[in-house]
Amino acid sequence: MNSQNSIEQVHTRIWLEEPEPDNVFATKAAYCYGYDVYGGMLGQARWVEMLYVLFRGEAPTSAQTELLETVAVALANPGPRDPSVHAAMCGGVGGSTAASCLIAALAVGAGQVAGGHEVFLAMESWNSCGTDIDAWQRLLTAPADDMTSIWPKSEHPPGFDPNGISTPTIVKQTLACLAGISIGTRLPWLAKNRSNLEAMVNRPLALSGVAAATFSDLGFTSGQGEMLHLLLRLPGAAAHALEQWQIGHKKFPFFGIELENDPAREAR
Amino acid sequence: MNGPELLHQHIDRLKSSMGACFPGERAIFRGHDLHVELKNMDWIELYVFGITGRRFTEKQLSLLHAIWVCTSYPDARIWNNRVAALAGSSRSTGALGIAAALAVSEASIYGGGIYIPSINFLKRTLKALNKGVELVDCVRDELKKHRSIAGYGRPLVSGDERIVPIMSLARSLGLGDGPHVQLAFEVDELLAARRWRLRINYGAIAAALCADLGLSPYEYYLFVFPAFLAGMPPCYIESSERPEGTLFPLSCDHILYEGPPKRSWKSGKSG
């Protein structure tokens, strides 16, 4: 049996698969944008090179590889205080499925506070303003867009920490490291102009802002940057979820509650 | 106030008027004892009460039920349902498949991405009409801004089989002639008369009916997002009962490659 007469097809520029002679459902060779994945890349290509090819369609330069790998290390574990990792731990501590822990991390980490959509919006800002400080001034001091969508209205300029006071050391370290190896214009410009931008919004730069500049320098679109940010933060979520299952729910915070309209209390 | 001071105020305690569970004792739901005061609510009544904090009449609840019923299609070809079905075929869990299918329902060209823009358009337009603006100007503005009107047009076909049954029920309940519903159909007539090729779809009708029930855009969004849910478990079940991996298997011939030709890999290009 084969599917020679099939009219339903997946159109793709990314992936070509050649079948084994005896089975059209078994892969003899797979090509990613023309590169032989199992016959040429395997054992040669690094993980981030594969990532870059998948999103950009071309092999990265060594400088691009280094930049992507470095930001991947910076993003790999947002830590257990981060809401997305917290969500994953809520799954892990109760023995929820592995996928649900990652889904929890993705759902929470998708948002506009340190999340994927914040990176998307921050990259849109880079697309609008580039390295023009006056354009940033206009953008950052303009009222938030009230366009209605599924996403809640922005409550702070994307890429900055709504509850920060000064730039955290790890953000400065990440920016310095990435700006030092970047082949683009945005990370070095951000490193140079960070204080000015922070003064415009009265908030410190956040790691999401550094990630957005990095993805922009690597030539990713806003949508690609959003996806990568979601993806690259998952390892920590996974590890912390597994750890909480081992530690057990009795040691996991449950927190107190103050019910403002408790009918039992009102009856008393 | 913001910054660490604000965060400190919220440390380790949840202040809530929505509810709490007192394990072994009771559960409070929006200020009411769930097992005493609310124990006779049906599920959708409780769900809408949870969203709005308001009570709805029996007729209104019948309509809200029907809004979900009319759009629950157990057809595994539909993109969101297909996710549930693929989970069944791939022998994943039902909860994962159906939760993912629901999440996927928040799409740009159908489902979740339409809910808020459609109810917003109707509410905004009704306000404008009440101020004397012409409907044609509202429609033209919307088309100019977004190149489409949420709730009008459909990705695969132009007609919508859900409109007649939901409107028939709504009218029988005395809930089919509210101002937003009337407006929704007036927009449809205008679009047809001007040959804008966007016919009304279920999204506009559901939004209009809910707007006439007093739901805000956000309340409507939260109410309607599980609207496809009832169609999903059947898709999961059927594909999980078939031999594994047999839902829409894709052979190599199903992949139409349109990318660059084969080339050699070389790691670490300089630059």
Interface residues (C-beta under 8 A of the other chain):
Chain A: N2 S3 Q4 S6 E8 Q9 V10 H11 T12 R13 I14 W15 L16 E17 E18 P19 V24 F25 T27 Y31 Y33 G34 Y35 D36 G40 M41 Q44 A45 R46 E49 G57 A59 P60 T61 S62 A63 Q64 T65 T97 A99 S100 I103 A107 T148 S149 I150 P162 N163 G164 I165 I183 P253 F255 G256 I257 E258 L259 E260 N261 D262 P263 A264
Chain B: N2 G3 P4 L6 L7 D12 R13 L14 K15 S16 S17 G19 A20 R26 I28 R30 G31 H32 D33 E37 S92 T93 A95 L96 A99 A100 A103 E106 G112 G113 Y115 I116 P117 N120 P217 Y221 P249 L250 S251 C252 D253 H254 I255 L256 Y257 E258 G259 P260 P261 K262 R263 S264 W265 K266 S267 G268 K269 S270 G271
